[in-house]
Every structure is written in structure tokens, then in C-alpha cells.
Amino acid sequence: MNKLFKVLGWMLGAIVLLLLCVFAYLNIVFPKVSPAEDLKIEYTADRIERGAYLANHVAVCMDCHSQRDFSLFSGPPAPGTLGKGGDRFDHGMGFPGVFYAKNITPFGISDYSDGELYRLITTGVTNDGRAMFPLMPYKYYGKMDPEDIYDIIAYIRSLPSVESNVPDSKADFPVSLILNTLPKDPEPMKKPNPADQVAYGKYLVNASGCIECHTQADPQGMIIQEVAFEGGRDFPFPDGSKVTSSNITPDPETGIGNWDEATFVQRFKQYTDSAYVIPQVPQGEFNTIMPWTMYAGMTEQDLKAIYAYLKTLEPKRNQVIRFTASAN
């Protein structure tokens, strides 16, 4: 019996040693990305203007990095909070941990060089070597034209500095270990000519991260590629109600297959109409996390390109119930 206990003890010790080695390996070797480049961006008025367009209406950085007011339809950013961060994403929303959007005003990014910011946005690795949870859609930003990323950096450098101390994010085990293996060097592409509408639309769909919300995710919070763009991802509200993302494949019955270009564009641009007033939404009634009022600022040219690309996707049948009220 003593011999058996000794053998079990040695086996347990070996397992613990192996786990410690794996833990050390994942934390020492990863994340595997190149050092930040020595980059100095010229913050011209044109760069800042283009960056403002991208950050507010295409990549919608300000969607997460501001405080959204969900007493109003689609939760527009509250005045005075642009870039201050603090948005929380936790278990109640289906995430494997508690994650916070950081302050990206000059107050929050003053210790980052331009090269470090570029690496952070395109690889998810901070200037102290930590890997971010891909709630920050760095893998999509890493495929963007570097010039567009430079424009975004120029814009956020120009924001009014807002003081706010955002808590550190904390992933659950084993996601906390897996995170380090996810970042990789960016694979940037040159922005397609807008005249090539489908290619340009694909570029914009990537930059906008449409796939993230309009695709169901696994328990680790990673999207399931096999059901890309068919919707069905749930987003709970604090009162227990939930909104479910729509099917945006060209399925004629459950997606956007019967939409023409004008219908698609107007679905967004209605929120920029001078007569439109963002309505108040009482708690428990239909609301959405889709930042309609932000995407509405996209140009018609860009929206038409997105429509053209979405129409090339494989139609997938998936009937979605958009909103489920709380049972309470």
C-alpha cells in the first residue's frame, strides 16, 4: 500500500511539474509577435479627419471605448465620454472572464509610442507584452491598410484627454493561458479601389468587424466560422432581456436576400435624417447593442460596397428572434 501511495505521489508530482512547465512556456514564449517598429506618424488634419471617420463610423472604436447610454435606442456614446473607456464585458454577456475597454484618450495612451499603438491595435499585444482578449478585434485590424490604422492613431491622439482609471481585465482559466497563443503579426493589405465594389466592401466588412456580432460564439467567446454572418448570437441586457444578432447572409427568407441596395442603405441612413430624434427606451422594451447611429455616419458609397459584398456570401437559413423580453 505504501508503495502504491509513493507511485501515486510521483505521478501527481509529475503532472504538477508538467503543468508548471506548460504554464511557464505559454507565459515566456508567447505572445509571439515582432517588436514594435520605430514609427512616427504625422498628425495632419487630413489624417485626423479620416481617422475620425473610421473610429466613429466604420471600425467604431468609440462603440466600446466610450460609455454608451442604453436609456436611448442603440446606446449612443454619452456626451463627454468619448474614448474614456470603462465598458464592461463579463460572464452575464457570455464572456469567459471580466474585460474592460481601456481609456484611449491621451490620458490612457500617453505611455505608448506610435509603433506600440500600431502593434497593440493590429496584434492585441500591449507595450508591456500582455495579450488582450480578442473582444478587441485586433485580428481584423491587422488586415487593414496600415495607412488607415495610422489615421485612427492620429485621431485618438487628438481627442480631449479624459481622466478615468479603468480596471484591468481578467480572463478565466484556461482562457487566461490560451490568450497568449492568439496574437500574431499583422497581415496588412492595401485598401482596394472603391471602384472594385465587392473587394472594397469585403475590406469594410472586415474593418467593421461585422462577423463578430453576426456570428455565434463558442463557450470561450470565439466565433464559430462555420456559421459566419448567419446571426443568432445573444447579447443580454442587465434586466434579463436579450437581443439576438440578425442573419445578414443573402438568404431570401431569414436574411437580407430580398433587400435591394436602396433598402440596405436606407436602413442605416434613416438615423442621420434631420427629423430623426433618438428615442428613449424604457427598461425591458426592445433595444439593441447594434450602434446604428454610429454606422449611420458611413458614406453611401461605403454602405453600398458593404451590401455588394454581403450579397456574395453563401445564403444560410437561420431564423432569428431579434428580442426576448425579461421573464420578470
N, C-alpha and C positions, 0 to 999 in steps of 0.2 A: 504493500500500500504506500509506504514512504517513497518507494522508487517511482510509483505512478505519479505521486504528487510532485516529485522532482521533475519528471518529464513534462508534466503539465505546466510547471513553473517555468521551465526552459522555453517551452513553446509560447507561453504568454509573453515572456520577456522578448523573445524573437519577434513576435508580432508587434509589440510596442516599439521595439527598435526600428523595425521596418517602417512603421507609421511615422516615426520621428524623422527617418531618413527621407521619406516621401515629402513630409511637411517642409523640411529644410530645403529639399531640391526645388519644390514649387515656389518657395519664397526667395531663394538665392538666384536660381537660373532664370526665372520668369519675373515680370513680363519681358519677352524677347522683342524689343524694338530698338531701332537705331537711336543714337543720341540726338538731342535737339540740335537742329542746324543753326549756324550763326546767321540769323535772319534779321534784317532791319527793313520794316515796311514804311513806305512814305504815306503819311496820313493825309492824303489830298482830299479836297471837297468831293471830288467825283467818287473816290473810294468810299468815303463815309456815306454818301448818298446811296450808292449801290449796296453797301453793307447794311444800311438801314432797311432797304427793301427786302433783302434776303433774310435778315434776322427777324423781321416783323411779319413778313407775308409769305415766305417760301419755306425756309428751314425753321421758321417760327421759334427761334431760340427763346424769345420772350414769353412764349407759352408756358414753359416750365420755370424760367428764371425770373418770374415776377409773381406777385400774389394775385391770383385770379379771383374775381368776385362772382361767386356762383349764386348770389341773390339775383343776378341778371342772366339772361339767356346766353348760353355758350361760355360763360365765365370769362369775360374780357379782363385784361390786366387792370388792377385797381390803380387809379392815379397816384403817382409818386412812388410806385414800387417797381418801376421798370428796371430789370436787371438785378434787383436786390436779393433774389433767391429766397430759399426757405420753404418752397413747395415740398410737401412730404408724400412719399410713396411707400406704403407698408403692406403688411400681411392682409389687411382688410381689402386691399386692392389687388391681391393675388401675387404680390412680390415676395421673394424669399429673403426677407430682411427689411430693414428700415433705411430708406435712401432719401437724401435731401438734395435739391437743386442748389448749387452754390451761388454766391454773390459774384456776378460777372461785371459789375461796375468797377471803375478804377480802385475802389476800396478793396475789392476782393481779389483783383488780379495784378496788383501793383508789384508783387514779387515775381511775376512771370515775365521773361523776355518774349519777344515776338516769336522766336523759334520754339520756345517752350509752349507757348499758347497754340502754335500750329500743331505741334506734336500732341498736345492734350486733346484738341478738337478732332484730330484725324486718327489717333490711336487709342485714346482713352487713358493715357499714362500721365500722371501728374509730374510736377517738377521735382518731387521727392521720390519718384519711382513707384508710386502706387497705381494699381489698375482700378479703373472705375467700372461699376456695373453698367452694362450696355443699355440701361434706360436712357443714358446719354448716347444718342445714335451715332457714335464715332465711326462705326464701320461703314455707314453711308456717307458721312462727311469725308472719310478717307478716299472716296471715289470721286469727289468733286474736283473741279478745276482749282488748282492752288490759288489762282487769282481771286476766285470767289471767296475762299477762306480768308485770304489777306484782306478783302473788303470787309468781311464780318469782324475781323480783328480790329481794323481801323475804326469801325463803327462803335464797338463796345468800349474801345479806349476813349471815345468821345462822349460817352454817357456821363451825366452828372454822377458824382461819387455819392453813393448811398451807404451809410454805415449800418451794417447788420451782421451779427455773428451767427452763422449757420452751423448747426451741429454736424459732426462727422457722420457719414453713412456707415451702416454696419450690416454686412451680409450674413445670413445664416450658414452654418456648416452643413454640407461640404461646399456650398456655392462660394464661400469665402476663399476656398483653395482653388476652385475651378476658375474663378475670375482672373487669376494671374496668367492663365494659359490662353485667354481670349485675344488680347491685343496683338496686333501685327502691324508691320509697316504699311503705310497707306499705299494705295494703288490709284493715284490720281489720273484723271482723264481730262482732255481738253474739252471745254464746253462746246457741244455741237452747234453748228449753224442753225439758227431758228428756222431757216427755210426748210431744213430736214425735220419736218414737224414731229414725226414719230420718235426719231433719235433724241431730239430736243425734249420731247415730252417724257421720255424714259429718264433722261438726266434730271428733270424737275421732280418726277415722282420719287427718284432716289433721294434727292436733296430734301424733299418734304417729308420723307420717312413714312409715306402713306401705308406701306406694308406693315409697319409696327402695330398700328391700331386696328387695321382692317384684316388682321390675321390672328387666329387663335394661338395661344402660347401653351407651352408645357409647364409642369409644376415648378421648374427652375426659372420661369419667366422668359424662356427663349421661344421665339416664334417657330411655328411648325410650317416648314417650307411647302409641304405637300398641299396645304390648304391656303396658300398665299392669296390675299386680296378677296377671299370669299366672305369676309366678315365673321361675326359670331363671337368676338372677344368681348367679355363682360367687364364693365367698369362700374363698381359700386359707389354709391354716394353715402355719406355718413348716416343718413336717415334710414338706410336699408334698401332703398330703391336702387335700380341699376339701369344703366344704358348699355346697349349692345351695338357694336360697330356694324355698319351696313356692308352688304355684298357689293363690291364695286367692279366685279368682273362683268363682261358683256352678256351674262345670262339674261334672256328676254323676260323671264318670269320673276326671278328673285334678285336680279342685279340691275345693271344700267343698260341692258341690251336694247330697250325700247326708247332710250333717251337720244334725242338728237343733240347736235353741238350747241345750239342756242339754249336748249333746256338746261344742259350741264353748266354752261357759263352763267346763266341767269340764277341758277341755284346758289351760286356764290355771290354774284354781283348785287343781288337784292339787298344785301346788308350794307352796301355803300350808297344806296339810294338816299337822296337828301331828305326824303319824307320818312325814312326808317328810324324808329326810336327803339333801342334795345329794351325789350320788356322785362319787367320784374317777374321772377318765377317763385311762387310760394313753395316752401319746403314740401317735398313729396310729390310735386307735379313734374311733368315732363321737362327735363333739361338734358344737356349733352356736354360732354367734355370736348367735342369737336370744336376747335376755335374758329368758327365760321367768320366772325368779324375780323380776324387776323388774315385768314386766307383770302377773304374778300378783297383785300388790297392788292392781290396779284393782277397783273395786266391781263386783258382779254386774250392777247397773243399767247401768254403763258398758260392760261386756263384751257385754251383751245388745243395747245400742244399736249397737255396732260390728258385731255379727253381722247385725242387721237391715239396716244399710246395705250390707254386703258382699253380701247376698243380692239386692240391687237391681242389682248390676253385670252387665254383659254376660258371659255364660259364655264362657270361652275355653279351648279344648282345648290343653293343654301338659303332657305327661307329664314329670315331673322325677325325676331320680335324686338323692335327697337328699344322699348322701355318697359320695365316691370316695376310697378309701384310697390312700396314697402307694405308688408302684411300688417304692420302695426297701425 
